[in-house]
Amino acid sequence: MMKYIETKPHWDLSPFINFFWELKGIESDYHWERVFPDGCLGILINLGKNCLTDNGSRSLKFGKTYVVGAMTSFKDTLIDRNSHLVGVCLRPATLSNFYNHTPENILHNDTIEFNVPDGLNADKIINDPIEYLNRYFTERNRKRTNILNSVINDIDASNGQLRINDISRRNYMTIRQLERNFKKHVGMSPKEYSNIVRFRNALTIIKETAQNRSLSDISFECGYYDHSHISNEIKRITGKYPSQL
């Protein structure tokens, strides 16, 4: 078991940050906590003992800050009573608002330790994480715009069902420009991001109406071809079948 809390940032940061979060393990037995993709990039600091993430391939060390690239598949982290993680879920394409960053496509599906000057301060964050994070990101916010904001809003509003041609035309970009900007600033292609948004919408519907609607009906509403298409896509992204969610 664990305690997990999400908190909205200061209103001035809301165009760039979805939420802050804090996770604490509360039982001695360890378990793998699975996170599904949401198209966003994150920053986190480990305030507990070292723990494994990225399905066991990477160790998060005490006091270190990490950037978590946008994911296209699930990620497992090992949690026990000594686990204590604090993090930030950034809106897509906003990392450069706060950091001189590596192009996000290099971070794709990866977790990378930040350089010390950019890292969060473990001594300062421990007493009041939310106050510290609001101050830290407000001081670092060097830009007030997001080059892909209208594109991302279009994809989100359509639940990932807009065609790439329509997205580029509505936002006065060529498809090549759209692809290049998305891979640089979001860390994936616009098609991959659309697939994640569509998946998240389907997941919400499945969880809320699983007893009342067939999977074929949900697949049609969410823009999948059929029952098999949505089942295979959910299995690829989550590692689970729809009936296991």
Secondary structure, 3 states (H helix, E strand, C coil): CEEEEEECCCHHHCCCEEEEEEEEECCCCCEEEEECCCCCCEEEEECCCCEEEHHHCEEECCCCEEEECCCCCCEEEEECCCCEEEEEEECCCCHHHHCCCCCHHHHCCCEEECCHHHCCCHHHHCCCHHHHHHHHHHHHCCCCCCCCHHHHHHHHHCCCCCCHHHHHHHCCCCHHHHHHHHHHHCCCCHHHHHHHHHHHHHHHHHHHHCCCCCHHHHHHHHCCCCHHHHHHHHHHHHCCCHHHC
